[in-house]
Amino acid sequence: MSSVCREVVTLQLGHYSNFVGTHWWNLQDASLSYEPDSGAPPSELQSDVLFREGVTHGGHITYTPRLIAMDLKGSLQTLKQEGSLYETDKETNAFTWEGEVMTHKESPPTKNYFLQDLDKLDKGEILAEPEYNTSQLQQCTGAVAMETVNSSLERAQKVYRLEDSVRVWSDFLRIHLHPRTISVINQYNHDGESQRLEAFGQGEALCQGAVLEELEDRLHFFVEECDYLQGFQVLCDLADGFSGLGSKVTELLHDSYGGRGILTWGLAPVNHPDSSPMKEFYHLLNYALGTVSLANHSSFFCPLTLRGGLGIRPTPPTSFSHINYDPTLWYHSSAILALALDSLTVSYRLRYHSSPMWQIADALAVSGRKVVAAYGAVPFPMTQGSCLPDALGAYTDTLPWRPLSACPELGDGRCFGQSVTLRGLEGQNLVSPLPPGAQPPNPLHGQHSGEEVLTCFMRGHYPSTPLAVQLVASPSKLTPPFPQIFSPGLDQQGFLHSHTTPPNTVSTVSSLPVLSSLQSSPALGPWLSELQRGACALDPRRVAPSYLSQGPEPGEMQEALEQLRTLAHCYRDDGGGVLHSSSDDDDD
């Protein structure tokens, strides 16, 4: 019942992870309350788990993510590495030369119209009819200023179409970052054909010297100010060399902060703009080596992707009934994954009755099964004004969610452990509104709480699975510039239009209910085996010797792939049959 804040430090490693992370932090910022003395009841989620309070040089209170974000040279575009909260107006002039001086100045990157609007707000300009005056806005910085940004953007009712203007993740970042947050790796380029961080071994080799010292310094800064650090959530790119860097970073966290939770989310986009058959081969090896290494050093490891698989020829990307997105746009796919992540991480961010990271990991990662799979209904399909038993009762033979880890469910009711979260049903009926004495049409309608309804539904599909259920009333709030990728069938709160709603009604979706699941499932056995066989089928010494130029050694790679094969065998279900292919039998 205690509301003691158990802090979390977040690390984002790689460009796509920063895409997902930017949407994620925008979602967190949209739900923040900057007026703790307003008398309003505290929110269900405790923001201090993720955010830290600070003070600028001018004495203004700030509220910034407890975050370390690593990316490559050229990835920031208009964003200053040190941020803008702590900058001063002082200009120093160290020149003593009295002769003529010629200055060559490079034109800064052009900001899109969303960032231009943020600059206007920072300068005290107004986007809509305000309830405050310009002088009040000019005096605001940090937390208060961000509250004003939220209010002003909501009042303006602007819908930003950034699909053609988003080049990097900072193009849609709406929050201020601490000066110690962004770490740029200057040895490798974000764009271009030269000096690319493409291979696992390159990333492993990076985590030493100046890069390691800077990372440790930033970790110490954020960790030492925590009172009850519960652990780290790591978002790591799997397709490129960041998979190797992430392996070393999680190893460092494991060795330096023993007993803390390390929940690692491996991110992979649906596509890469500059892909080629050789690069796809690199990606496959990075997926395989990253999966086994990150799992070894983490409390659990969960891949997150809308790809149909991690192999060379995946099936079509994940589709959703009420979302119309372009899977080739990172701006779109990362938004969906951020929404899912907002729900998947609820358990250790609750103000009351929270489950710390280590407890979640202990429940799911049992008997060496440290890889888990994610599933999500984005949005959860519920009609405005209906009840939860009716919404779930429509899924008697199937489940409402889709794979978020490229791992389809088996559909036979077998699962080693599961954590299910439903959020965003604020104001809706969680139980059946039956009149007294009426006979419930099915077991769902006979339950007395939303938790009981959801538990009853899950028991119908997974009768004997250890299960944890969380219901959070507040939804994920979608504020500009979250992409409006939703079908016309949704109302402003993200619910399906009722029959009384005119069919031509079009709403800007401002919040969304989401149902998500984390599973330790026998389905991961075949998934991991397929990944291992795909990586073993191509010999880098013959096909791409440059992949091994910076490691790992051929023997080390073979050992890692054998560990991946062993990990796959951990998911055999001895109680319901052996889940492995005939090729695995031949290898035993």
VMD Tcl script that draws the C-alpha trace (Angstrom):
set ca {
  {0.00 0.00 0.00}
  {3.01 2.27 0.46}
  {3.57 5.08 -2.02}
  {7.34 5.14 -1.51}
  {8.89 6.16 -4.80}
  {11.11 3.47 -6.28}
  {13.11 5.32 -8.91}
  {14.02 3.99 -12.34}
  {16.87 5.12 -14.59}
  {16.16 4.77 -18.32}
  {18.78 4.16 -21.00}
  {18.05 4.54 -24.72}
  {20.72 3.05 -26.97}
  {20.36 3.70 -30.69}
  {18.34 5.79 -33.11}
  {15.17 3.70 -33.27}
  {15.19 3.28 -29.49}
  {15.30 7.06 -29.25}
  {12.35 7.26 -31.67}
  {10.32 4.99 -29.38}
  {11.69 6.75 -26.31}
  {10.72 10.20 -27.63}
  {7.10 9.13 -28.10}
  {7.24 7.42 -24.70}
  {8.46 10.57 -22.89}
  {5.95 12.73 -24.73}
  {3.24 10.40 -23.41}
  {4.62 10.65 -19.87}
  {4.83 14.44 -20.11}
  {1.22 14.67 -21.29}
  {0.04 12.95 -18.09}
  {2.16 14.94 -15.65}
  {0.63 17.25 -13.08}
  {2.85 20.19 -12.11}
  {0.61 21.43 -9.32}
  {1.02 19.03 -6.37}
  {-0.82 21.43 -4.02}
  {-3.88 21.85 -6.23}
  {-6.00 19.55 -4.07}
  {-6.66 17.12 -6.92}
  {-6.35 13.40 -6.05}
  {-2.93 11.93 -6.87}
  {-2.66 10.08 -10.17}
  {-2.50 6.30 -10.25}
  {0.99 6.42 -11.76}
  {3.86 7.98 -9.84}
  {5.77 10.30 -12.16}
  {8.74 10.59 -9.79}
  {9.62 7.01 -10.67}
  {10.76 8.28 -14.07}
  {11.34 12.02 -13.59}
  {13.72 14.01 -11.41}
  {13.37 17.48 -9.98}
  {16.18 19.98 -10.46}
  {16.96 23.68 -10.32}
  {18.39 25.86 -13.10}
  {21.18 28.38 -12.61}
  {18.46 31.00 -12.31}
  {16.73 29.14 -9.47}
  {13.80 27.80 -11.52}
  {12.42 24.34 -10.76}
  {12.79 21.79 -13.57}
  {11.32 18.34 -14.08}
  {13.29 16.18 -16.50}
  {13.54 12.46 -17.30}
  {16.04 10.36 -15.40}
  {17.46 9.36 -18.75}
  {20.68 8.58 -20.64}
  {20.19 8.62 -24.43}
  {23.05 7.46 -26.67}
  {23.19 8.07 -30.42}
  {25.66 8.74 -33.23}
  {27.21 11.86 -34.70}
  {24.71 13.77 -36.83}
  {21.61 12.31 -35.17}
  {20.45 15.38 -33.24}
  {19.80 17.90 -36.04}
  {18.24 20.96 -34.33}
  {18.56 19.66 -30.76}
  {21.44 20.90 -28.63}
  {23.30 18.09 -26.90}
  {23.31 19.95 -23.60}
  {19.66 21.03 -23.93}
  {18.36 24.53 -23.29}
  {17.24 24.53 -19.65}
  {20.63 25.42 -18.18}
  {22.01 27.68 -20.89}
  {23.06 31.23 -19.98}
  {23.06 34.46 -21.93}
  {26.70 35.20 -21.20}
  {29.02 35.38 -24.17}
  {32.71 34.90 -23.61}
  {35.28 36.36 -25.94}
  {38.77 34.94 -25.63}
  {40.16 36.58 -28.79}
  {43.23 38.78 -28.36}
  {43.91 39.10 -32.09}
  {43.39 42.71 -33.20}
  {43.49 42.09 -36.94}
  {40.67 41.25 -39.28}
  {38.61 38.16 -38.37}
  {36.43 36.27 -40.84}
  {33.73 34.01 -39.47}
  {32.23 31.15 -41.50}
  {28.89 30.05 -40.10}
  {27.02 26.94 -41.21}
  {23.28 27.32 -41.67}
  {21.44 25.48 -38.90}
  {19.01 22.69 -39.85}
  {15.49 23.86 -40.55}
  {12.92 23.21 -37.83}
  {9.52 21.79 -38.71}
  {6.42 23.76 -37.80}
  {5.87 21.85 -34.55}
  {9.33 22.80 -33.27}
  {8.75 26.34 -34.51}
  {5.59 26.49 -32.39}
  {7.53 25.26 -29.36}
  {10.06 28.05 -29.93}
  {7.21 30.56 -30.08}
  {5.92 29.34 -26.73}
  {9.40 29.58 -25.23}
  {9.53 33.21 -26.38}
  {6.14 34.02 -24.88}
  {4.14 34.01 -28.09}
  {0.64 32.58 -28.05}
  {-0.83 29.95 -30.36}
  {-4.49 30.25 -29.33}
  {-6.83 32.35 -27.22}
  {-5.07 32.21 -23.83}
  {-6.17 32.34 -20.25}
  {-2.89 33.97 -19.24}
  {-0.97 36.98 -20.47}
  {2.30 37.12 -22.33}
  {4.32 38.47 -19.42}
  {3.26 35.49 -17.27}
  {4.44 33.08 -19.96}
  {7.80 34.81 -20.34}
  {8.52 34.32 -16.64}
  {7.95 30.56 -16.78}
  {10.71 27.99 -17.18}
  {11.14 24.29 -16.50}
  {8.18 22.48 -15.02}
  {5.86 25.47 -15.03}
  {6.75 26.29 -18.63}
  {6.04 22.73 -19.73}
  {2.63 22.89 -18.05}
  {1.97 26.02 -20.09}
  {3.14 24.26 -23.27}
  {0.69 21.41 -22.60}
  {-2.18 23.83 -22.00}
  {-1.37 26.01 -24.98}
  {-1.06 23.09 -27.40}
  {-4.36 21.68 -26.16}
  {-6.07 25.06 -26.53}
  {-4.65 25.51 -30.03}
  {-6.19 22.17 -31.09}
  {-3.48 21.79 -33.71}
  {-2.96 18.55 -35.57}
  {0.63 18.38 -36.77}
  {1.23 16.30 -39.88}
  {4.94 15.61 -39.53}
  {5.17 12.52 -41.73}
  {7.17 14.40 -44.38}
  {9.34 16.41 -42.00}
  {10.51 13.96 -39.29}
  {14.10 12.98 -40.06}
  {15.37 12.23 -36.54}
  {13.73 11.69 -33.16}
  {14.40 15.21 -31.92}
  {12.05 16.51 -34.65}
  {9.07 15.60 -32.47}
  {10.55 15.86 -28.95}
  {8.36 18.15 -26.83}
  {10.10 18.01 -23.45}
  {13.28 19.47 -22.01}
  {16.19 17.10 -21.28}
  {18.85 17.35 -18.60}
  {22.34 18.36 -19.82}
  {23.67 14.93 -18.77}
  {21.07 13.02 -20.79}
  {22.36 12.98 -24.38}
  {25.60 11.18 -25.15}
  {26.86 11.40 -28.74}
  {29.25 8.73 -30.04}
  {31.44 10.69 -32.43}
  {33.38 7.68 -33.74}
  {30.46 6.69 -35.98}
  {28.12 8.58 -38.30}
  {24.34 8.50 -38.27}
  {24.15 9.17 -42.02}
  {26.37 8.43 -44.99}
  {28.19 5.34 -46.18}
  {31.38 5.67 -44.12}
  {32.01 5.08 -40.43}
  {28.72 3.28 -39.75}
  {28.02 1.31 -36.58}
  {26.76 -1.83 -38.30}
  {28.14 -4.88 -36.50}
  {27.77 -6.37 -33.02}
  {31.53 -6.41 -32.44}
  {31.86 -2.70 -33.22}
  {29.37 -1.92 -30.48}
  {31.12 -4.17 -27.98}
  {34.45 -2.49 -28.68}
  {32.92 0.95 -28.08}
  {32.19 0.39 -24.41}
  {35.67 1.23 -23.18}
  {37.88 4.27 -22.75}
  {36.18 7.67 -23.02}
  {32.75 6.23 -23.92}
  {32.77 3.99 -20.84}
  {34.00 6.79 -18.56}
  {31.28 9.15 -19.78}
  {28.59 6.49 -19.36}
  {29.72 5.66 -15.82}
  {29.80 9.37 -14.92}
  {26.24 9.86 -16.15}
  {25.03 6.72 -14.40}
  {26.56 7.81 -11.11}
  {24.91 11.22 -11.41}
  {21.40 9.83 -11.84}
  {21.77 6.84 -9.50}
  {23.35 8.64 -6.54}
  {20.44 11.07 -6.19}
  {17.91 8.18 -5.96}
  {16.58 7.18 -2.54}
  {15.10 3.80 -3.50}
  {16.49 2.82 -6.90}
  {14.55 -0.20 -8.14}
  {16.48 -0.61 -11.36}
  {16.94 0.25 -15.01}
  {14.79 0.06 -18.11}
  {16.96 -0.25 -21.21}
  {15.73 0.41 -24.74}
  {18.31 -0.97 -27.16}
  {18.45 -1.20 -30.95}
  {18.90 -4.81 -32.06}
  {19.61 -4.46 -35.78}
  {22.94 -2.60 -35.72}
  {26.05 -2.27 -33.58}
  {24.06 -0.90 -30.67}
  {23.13 -4.52 -29.92}
  {26.78 -5.09 -29.02}
  {27.02 -1.83 -27.09}
  {23.82 -2.73 -25.24}
  {25.32 -6.09 -24.31}
  {28.25 -4.37 -22.62}
  {26.06 -1.71 -21.01}
  {23.71 -4.28 -19.45}
  {26.75 -6.29 -18.31}
  {28.04 -3.13 -16.62}
  {24.69 -2.56 -14.92}
  {24.55 -6.19 -13.81}
  {28.04 -6.07 -12.33}
  {27.81 -2.60 -10.75}
  {24.24 -2.59 -9.44}
  {23.62 -6.15 -8.31}
  {20.13 -6.84 -7.02}
  {18.51 -4.08 -9.08}
  {16.10 -4.90 -11.86}
  {17.32 -4.62 -15.46}
  {14.37 -4.83 -17.85}
  {15.66 -4.66 -21.42}
  {13.50 -3.95 -24.46}
  {15.13 -4.83 -27.78}
  {13.82 -2.53 -30.53}
  {13.74 -3.32 -34.25}
  {12.01 -1.20 -36.94}
  {10.01 -2.81 -39.71}
  {12.51 -1.61 -42.31}
  {15.73 0.33 -42.80}
  {15.76 3.02 -45.51}
  {19.24 2.12 -46.81}
  {18.91 -1.65 -46.54}
  {20.63 -4.20 -48.80}
  {21.00 -8.01 -48.80}
  {24.38 -7.68 -47.06}
  {22.99 -5.34 -44.40}
  {20.05 -7.67 -43.83}
  {22.57 -10.42 -43.17}
  {24.30 -8.14 -40.65}
  {20.93 -7.43 -39.02}
  {20.17 -11.14 -38.60}
  {23.47 -11.79 -36.83}
  {22.98 -8.72 -34.65}
  {19.46 -9.90 -33.72}
  {20.78 -13.32 -32.70}
  {23.87 -12.16 -30.78}
  {21.98 -9.27 -29.19}
  {19.12 -11.48 -28.01}
  {21.31 -14.00 -26.21}
  {23.73 -11.42 -24.77}
  {21.08 -8.98 -23.57}
  {19.09 -11.83 -22.04}
  {22.18 -13.07 -20.19}
  {22.80 -9.70 -18.51}
  {19.20 -8.60 -17.88}
  {16.47 -9.55 -15.44}
  {14.41 -10.22 -18.54}
  {14.69 -9.34 -22.22}
  {11.69 -8.51 -24.41}
  {11.99 -7.80 -28.14}
  {9.63 -5.09 -29.39}
  {8.96 -4.83 -33.11}
  {6.15 -4.65 -35.64}
  {8.14 -6.79 -38.07}
  {6.59 -10.11 -38.97}
  {9.81 -11.81 -37.82}
  {13.51 -11.24 -37.31}
  {14.61 -13.45 -40.20}
  {15.80 -12.43 -43.66}
  {12.29 -12.82 -45.11}
  {9.74 -11.86 -42.45}
  {5.98 -12.07 -42.87}
  {4.02 -8.80 -43.35}
  {4.17 -6.25 -40.50}
  {1.71 -6.37 -37.62}
  {-1.64 -4.80 -38.47}
  {-4.24 -3.34 -36.11}
  {-7.98 -3.12 -36.67}
  {-8.33 0.56 -35.81}
  {-4.92 1.97 -36.76}
  {-3.93 3.02 -40.26}
  {-0.17 3.42 -40.10}
  {2.70 3.35 -42.56}
  {5.07 0.61 -41.33}
  {7.95 2.11 -43.32}
  {7.77 5.34 -41.28}
  {9.70 5.10 -38.03}
  {7.61 8.03 -36.78}
  {4.50 5.81 -37.03}
  {5.76 2.40 -35.91}
  {7.64 3.84 -32.91}
  {4.45 5.63 -31.78}
  {2.56 2.32 -31.60}
  {5.39 0.61 -29.69}
  {5.57 3.55 -27.27}
  {1.84 3.23 -26.57}
  {2.30 -0.47 -25.86}
  {5.35 0.21 -23.67}
  {3.33 2.77 -21.71}
  {1.00 -0.07 -20.72}
  {3.61 -2.85 -20.38}
  {5.56 -0.85 -17.76}
  {2.59 0.14 -15.58}
  {3.27 -2.49 -12.89}
  {6.42 -0.85 -11.52}
  {5.17 2.73 -11.91}
  {1.97 2.51 -9.84}
  {1.62 4.86 -6.88}
  {0.01 2.13 -4.78}
  {0.32 -1.66 -4.97}
  {3.20 -1.46 -7.41}
  {5.33 -4.49 -8.23}
  {9.05 -3.67 -8.28}
  {11.07 -4.68 -11.31}
  {12.78 -7.61 -9.65}
  {9.44 -9.08 -8.61}
  {8.05 -8.88 -12.16}
  {11.20 -10.48 -13.54}
  {11.18 -13.25 -10.94}
  {7.59 -14.12 -11.86}
  {8.23 -14.28 -15.61}
  {11.86 -15.31 -16.06}
  {11.72 -18.71 -14.36}
  {14.06 -21.67 -15.02}
  {16.39 -19.75 -17.31}
  {13.57 -18.41 -19.51}
  {14.76 -14.79 -19.54}
  {13.22 -13.89 -22.91}
  {9.58 -12.82 -22.77}
  {7.14 -11.80 -25.52}
  {4.81 -8.79 -25.66}
  {1.30 -8.53 -27.08}
  {-1.02 -5.56 -27.32}
  {-4.51 -4.41 -28.32}
  {-3.82 -0.85 -29.49}
  {-6.45 0.41 -28.97}
  {-8.48 -1.94 -26.78}
  {-11.70 -2.38 -28.83}
  {-14.55 -1.21 -26.63}
  {-17.66 0.71 -27.67}
  {-18.32 4.00 -25.91}
  {-20.94 3.43 -23.19}
  {-20.75 -0.37 -23.17}
  {-19.31 -2.54 -20.41}
  {-16.06 -4.49 -20.07}
  {-17.79 -7.94 -19.98}
  {-19.42 -7.16 -23.35}
  {-16.14 -5.97 -24.86}
  {-14.21 -9.07 -23.74}
  {-17.14 -11.40 -24.41}
  {-16.75 -10.75 -28.13}
  {-13.49 -12.75 -28.02}
  {-14.51 -16.29 -27.17}
  {-12.12 -18.13 -29.49}
  {-9.39 -15.52 -29.96}
  {-7.63 -12.80 -28.02}
  {-7.96 -9.08 -28.84}
  {-4.24 -8.37 -29.00}
  {-1.58 -8.71 -31.70}
  {2.11 -9.78 -31.43}
  {4.54 -7.02 -30.53}
  {7.60 -9.30 -30.46}
  {7.20 -11.06 -33.84}
  {6.19 -14.16 -31.85}
  {2.63 -15.45 -32.51}
  {0.79 -17.14 -29.66}
  {0.25 -20.89 -29.86}
  {-3.45 -20.57 -29.02}
  {-3.56 -23.79 -27.00}
  {-3.72 -22.33 -23.49}
  {-0.14 -23.13 -22.48}
  {1.93 -20.41 -20.87}
  {4.53 -20.38 -18.08}
  {3.57 -16.97 -16.71}
  {1.77 -13.82 -17.76}
  {1.26 -10.20 -16.72}
  {-1.77 -8.41 -18.22}
  {-2.50 -4.68 -18.00}
  {-5.62 -2.85 -19.11}
  {-5.61 0.92 -18.88}
  {-7.82 3.73 -20.05}
  {-11.38 2.70 -19.16}
  {-12.01 5.75 -17.03}
  {-15.75 6.52 -16.90}
  {-16.73 3.17 -18.46}
  {-18.63 0.29 -16.85}
  {-16.18 -2.34 -15.64}
  {-18.91 -4.81 -14.62}
  {-22.19 -5.81 -16.19}
  {-25.10 -3.42 -15.34}
  {-27.49 -6.31 -14.72}
  {-30.64 -5.61 -12.72}
  {-30.81 -7.28 -9.28}
  {-31.65 -10.95 -9.50}
  {-30.99 -11.22 -13.23}
  {-29.15 -14.30 -14.48}
  {-25.76 -13.36 -16.02}
  {-25.53 -14.56 -19.66}
  {-21.94 -15.77 -19.11}
  {-19.33 -15.87 -16.32}
  {-17.88 -12.48 -17.31}
  {-21.19 -10.77 -16.52}
  {-21.27 -12.34 -13.06}
  {-18.05 -10.76 -11.78}
  {-18.05 -7.91 -9.27}
  {-14.98 -5.87 -10.29}
  {-12.97 -5.03 -13.38}
  {-10.04 -7.08 -12.09}
  {-12.31 -10.09 -11.65}
  {-13.73 -9.66 -15.16}
  {-10.28 -9.49 -16.76}
  {-9.00 -12.41 -14.66}
  {-12.04 -14.51 -15.59}
  {-11.48 -13.73 -19.27}
  {-7.80 -14.69 -19.13}
  {-8.58 -17.90 -17.22}
  {-10.86 -18.88 -20.08}
  {-7.92 -18.76 -22.51}
  {-5.07 -19.75 -20.14}
  {-6.68 -21.96 -17.46}
  {-3.56 -22.88 -15.47}
  {-1.17 -19.99 -16.12}
  {0.25 -17.97 -13.18}
  {-1.32 -14.57 -13.81}
  {-0.94 -10.97 -12.63}
  {-3.62 -8.44 -13.61}
  {-3.53 -4.65 -13.39}
  {-6.31 -2.18 -14.22}
  {-5.47 1.51 -14.48}
  {-8.35 3.89 -15.10}
  {-6.38 6.75 -16.67}
  {-5.65 6.39 -20.39}
  {-2.54 7.16 -22.39}
  {-2.99 10.85 -23.30}
  {-2.15 11.68 -26.90}
  {-1.01 15.27 -27.27}
  {0.66 16.98 -30.22}
  {2.66 15.86 -32.12}
  {1.53 12.25 -31.69}
  {0.54 11.07 -35.19}
  {-3.18 10.79 -35.89}
  {-3.06 7.29 -37.37}
  {-6.44 6.11 -36.10}
  {-9.47 4.99 -38.07}
  {-12.60 7.17 -38.21}
  {-14.37 4.52 -36.14}
  {-12.78 5.88 -32.93}
  {-14.09 8.79 -30.88}
  {-11.99 11.37 -29.07}
  {-11.34 9.02 -26.11}
  {-10.26 6.17 -28.38}
  {-13.45 4.13 -27.97}
  {-15.50 2.73 -30.84}
  {-18.38 4.95 -31.89}
  {-21.74 3.81 -30.58}
  {-24.65 3.16 -32.93}
  {-26.11 6.57 -32.04}
  {-23.05 8.43 -33.32}
  {-23.39 9.83 -36.85}
  {-21.20 7.73 -39.21}
  {-19.48 10.80 -40.66}
  {-18.23 12.04 -37.28}
  {-14.46 12.58 -37.34}
  {-12.62 13.20 -34.07}
  {-9.04 13.90 -33.14}
  {-8.12 11.05 -30.81}
  {-6.76 12.58 -27.60}
  {-6.49 9.45 -25.44}
  {-6.49 5.70 -25.93}
  {-7.33 2.55 -23.94}
  {-4.68 -0.14 -24.31}
  {-4.58 -3.82 -23.32}
  {-1.15 -5.43 -23.10}
  {0.42 -8.71 -22.06}
  {3.90 -9.89 -21.15}
  {4.27 -13.66 -21.52}
  {6.80 -16.31 -20.80}
  {5.41 -18.76 -23.31}
  {6.31 -22.06 -25.02}
  {5.82 -20.12 -28.27}
  {9.23 -18.53 -27.67}
  {10.96 -21.89 -28.13}
  {10.29 -22.21 -31.88}
  {10.86 -18.44 -32.27}
  {14.32 -18.60 -30.71}
  {15.17 -21.79 -32.61}
  {14.28 -20.15 -35.91}
  {16.47 -17.16 -35.07}
  {19.36 -19.45 -34.15}
  {19.06 -21.57 -37.28}
  {18.87 -18.49 -39.49}
  {22.08 -17.10 -37.99}
  {23.86 -20.44 -38.30}
  {22.83 -20.92 -41.93}
  {25.13 -18.12 -43.15}
  {28.85 -18.28 -42.37}
  {30.20 -14.72 -41.95}
  {33.76 -15.95 -42.66}
  {32.62 -16.79 -46.17}
  {29.79 -14.33 -46.84}
  {30.92 -11.21 -44.92}
  {34.36 -11.49 -43.34}
  {34.24 -7.76 -42.49}
  {31.55 -8.55 -39.90}
  {34.17 -10.31 -37.79}
  {36.87 -7.68 -38.26}
  {36.19 -6.15 -34.81}
  {34.89 -9.29 -33.13}
  {33.52 -11.53 -31.97}
  {35.96 -14.28 -32.86}
  {34.43 -17.19 -34.85}
  {34.65 -19.42 -31.78}
  {32.92 -16.83 -29.60}
  {30.15 -16.43 -32.15}
  {29.65 -20.18 -32.33}
  {29.47 -20.32 -28.52}
  {26.88 -17.50 -28.45}
  {24.71 -19.23 -31.04}
  {24.93 -22.47 -29.06}
  {23.75 -20.52 -25.99}
  {20.83 -19.28 -28.07}
  {19.98 -22.87 -28.98}
  {20.12 -23.87 -25.31}
  {17.91 -20.92 -24.41}
  {15.33 -22.08 -26.96}
  {15.26 -25.52 -25.32}
  {14.31 -23.90 -21.98}
  {10.86 -23.23 -23.45}
  {9.98 -26.88 -24.02}
  {6.72 -27.68 -22.30}
  {7.21 -31.14 -20.82}
  {3.67 -31.14 -19.50}
  {1.99 -30.60 -22.84}
  {4.40 -31.97 -25.40}
  {7.83 -31.04 -26.62}
  {7.91 -27.83 -28.62}
  {10.86 -28.08 -30.95}
  {11.40 -28.91 -34.57}
  {12.67 -32.14 -36.05}
  {15.97 -30.43 -36.81}
  {16.38 -29.80 -33.08}
  {15.78 -33.49 -32.41}
  {18.50 -34.41 -34.86}
  {20.95 -32.15 -33.05}
  {20.31 -33.62 -29.60}
}
mol new
graphics top color blue
foreach p $ca { graphics top sphere $p radius 0.5 }
foreach p [lrange $ca 0 end-1] q [lrange $ca 1 end] { graphics top cylinder $p $q radius 0.2 }
display resetview
